Amino acid sequence: MSINTIIFDLDDTLLWDKKSIKTAFEKTCEYAATKYDVDPEKLEEAVRVEARKLYEGYETYDYTVLIGINPFEGLWGTFDDPTDSFQKMKEIVPTYRKDAWTNGLKALGIEDAQFGAELGERFVEERKKSPFVYEDTYKVLDELKGQYKLVLLTNGAPSLQNLKLEITPEIPPYFDHIIISGDFGKGKPDASLFEFMMEKAGITAEEGIMVGDNLNTDILGSSRIGMKNVWINREGNKNESQVTPTYEVKSLTEFKELLKQL
């Protein structure tokens, strides 16, 4: 049976989320350096360390792992979503933002909780102003739209993933279905999410192909239902996991060329 549906991951597959987060950190830390004599790069490193520590200590941590929400999304998301766990995150994140930045400053010898809180809110705004996509994202989607059914399957909180799509409004119209793990209750690589996606799209595993950057979510999850997959490995990372992708490419453009051979 031939492939008629392409399932795309969102973050770091179509959206360049790492660059967006990096840019928000850089701009916020450069602003901090206008008030204190700090190295912006060292402050960023310190805040990233402190954010991870705090994030892993919250009662919501297991849920964020289940849904697929990383610590830096926690630094700018609102999590105004209906489940009890999201509501707990909504309560936690304002303090989390303030404490992550305050502790980052403290690690560099600066005691200023008020400024930490200001930086936490500034980071949110800088991230919203930095929605990067890869240079070939729209070109490839343009060429695939109409030839294939396109599905977006993304881990995360609906409020945050929808915000990402709001600030890159060109993306949603390409897709026949947009499925967010937080709406379903489990994230990739859980096989039930992929089964739900197939039911929604009206396809079998043989008719779809999953495209994503993450071996442990996109590739593992699609493998569990017997669906072919493509690992987008833009940085040329060595695969040291137990997960073997069906195909490996370095870009969306290379994936598009691969499709012609399938």
Secondary structure by P-SEA (a helix, b strand, c coil): ccccbbbbbccccccaaaaaaaaaaaaaaaaaaacccccaaaaaaaaaaaaaaaaaaccaaaaaaaaccccccccccccccccaaaaaaaacaaaaaaaaaaaaaaaaccccaaaaaaaaaaaaaaaaaccccccaaaaaaaaaccccbbbbbbbccaaaaaaaaaaaccccccccbbbbccccccccccaaaaaaaaaaaccccccccccccccccaaaaaaaabbbbbbbcccccccccccccccccccaaaaaaaaaac
